[in-house]
Amino acid sequence: MNSTIKPVSELLNLENHVVLVTGSSSGIGVGIAKRLHEAGASVVLHCNTNRAGAEALARELKERVFVVQGDVQ
């Protein structure tokens, strides 16, 4: 089995697309947001209560990123 992980940009091109990642202020949501951003997407980071976590990720990603806060139940 090959253990080499290809960069997502080689697998998926999301340039000119916008994605909304719910729960992106921590955990799995952070990882998903990073990978989609790496693929070229503009990423909307959603958080319910941990806005500081989402804003920290936005600073890390630097461009093509927006933060929204709210309850999506």
Secondary structure, 3 states (H helix, E strand, C coil): CCCCCCCHHHHCCCCCCEEEECCCCCHHHHHHHHHHHHCCCEEEEEECCCHHHHHHHHHHHCCCEEEEECCCC
